[in-house]
């Protein structure tokens, strides 16, 4: 599989997500709890740190589990950063508010799991109430990423909970895939096909996108085995789709099921549709472009007006690819290569029109047709 792509957090929606977290802390002066599915990429830690450090703020990174070696979050923060605090007094929020190092700081909690979260959650709940009396530049702001199912704090003034849900769209994932395959030696046609199909299968799931991007086109067009392996690794077999596991997510305003989960329950119908749709988006305009070239090459062989079941066609420029095929299929005055090209384009168009899968061989044939017609068009120009 491809290595994790560091460009992810520079994509439009992910970078906007980071900015919202930073703005919560720096501009609004509140803490943020961020909930992610279990399978979400862990490079968020580095991305959010980089975002805060680029703002030149007082940034403190704390390992949530290590901090609890000192019994409680309050005790840890006082003993670690409260150098000038009177240690004879019992730990309190009042004494914490006097720690200069923590004033107007951003405290980032790393590696928070279900074992240490209850203590940190209780601490944050108490600190949130106490912080109401503190000026924005006098309080610490906590940023807490959580991966999986956690109880959180709702309805608070100084703590906001943000879910990673519907936070990425098809443009993001297409740019992401394009960045991964940027240096691969591919024709522009195959590059467009790969980006479109991988993005449609992966939706929001960058691991699926990275895995598919490392594969050959034949595997991308038939991804079910690969998707099943991903689902098995994530222990999705015999489970129900859920946001917390990453098998279900809001995407472009609608709830969608992860393609790997669909493969795990042998529901290939939606997967096939996710492959068909981008192929139609790329190949139908491609067929139209080749049709236009063919018309210019064989227009002397085409007859108008031409009656169809939808009415009369008056000019050859308005003929569809199947109309052209009907008129030239038996004409020996048209080059056999062109007649075959038209036949194959009709065949592929009919497949797409009936939601049938387009094969790897069909796509290779499209490339050959494109090159052949380009050569004929060049010859026609030279003549």
C-alpha positions, 0 to 999 in steps of 0.5 A: 500500500502507498505511504500515508500522503502528507498532502491530505491536510492541505486539501480544501475541506481538511485544511478548513477543518484544521482552521476551525479548530485553531480559530476555536482556541485562538479567536474564541478562546474555547476548548475543542473535543474532536471525535473521529471514527476508529479507522481515521488517519492518525496523522491528525496529531502532527497536522494540528500541531503544525497548524498551532505552531505556525500561529506562534501560540503557546502550544503544549503537547501532553500524552494523556496516558502518561499524565495520569501516572501522577494520579489526576490531570490537575495534579499532573498540570500543577506539578509539571508546569506550576513551578511558582505555585504554593505546593503546600495547598491542595490542588485546585482550579484556582491554583491552576489558573495562577500557573503563568505557563498555562495562561493563554496556552493551547494544551493538546492531549495525545493518545487519549483512550477509553482508559484515561478519558474518564478522568480527563473528561471529568477534569475538563468538565470542572475546568470549563465551569471555572474558566467562565470567570477567566478572561480568554487570554487567562485560560488554557484551551484544550484540544482533544482528538478522540478516535472511536466511541467516547462520552463527551461534554455537550451544551458547554460554553467553553468547550465545543465538540466537533465530529469528523462527519461530512468533512470531505467531498469528492473534489478533496478525494480526487485531488488526493488521488491525483497527488498520489499518482502524480509521478506515475507514467500514465496517459492522460486518459488512464490518469482521468479514469483512475482518479475518477474510479478510485475517488468514487469507490473510496468516497471519504476513505483515504486508506482505500484510496491509497491502496487502490492508487497503488494497483493496476487498472484491472484491479481497480475495476474489480476491487471487491477482493481488495475491499474485503481484505480491508474490511476483514482487517478492520473487523467489520465482518458480522457488524452493522454500519456505524460512524464510529467504526468508519463503515458509515459516514455523511458524504456530500450531505447524505449518509453513505456506506463504506465500499469495504463494508459493502464488500464484506456483506457481498453487496456488490450492486452499489460498488458496481454503481460506484464504478459505473458512474465515473466511467460514464462521466469520463467515457461518454464525453470521450465517445462524443469527442471521437464521434465528432472526429469520425463525422469529419472523416466520413461525412461524405459517406453519410446521408441526410436527412436521416429518419430515426425513431426520435425524428428526422436528422437534417445534418451529419453533425447531429448524428449520434454514434449509432446512426453513423454505425448504421450508415457505414457498417457495410460501406467498403469505401470507409476504412475498416479501422474506422468502421470497427472503431465506430462499432466498438464505440457503439458497444461501449456506449450501449454498455454504459446506457444499460449500467453494464460494467465496462471492462479493462479491455474496453478501456484499452480499446478506447485508447487505441481508437483515440490514437488511431482517429488522431492519426487519421485526422492528422493525415486528413489535415496534411492532405 
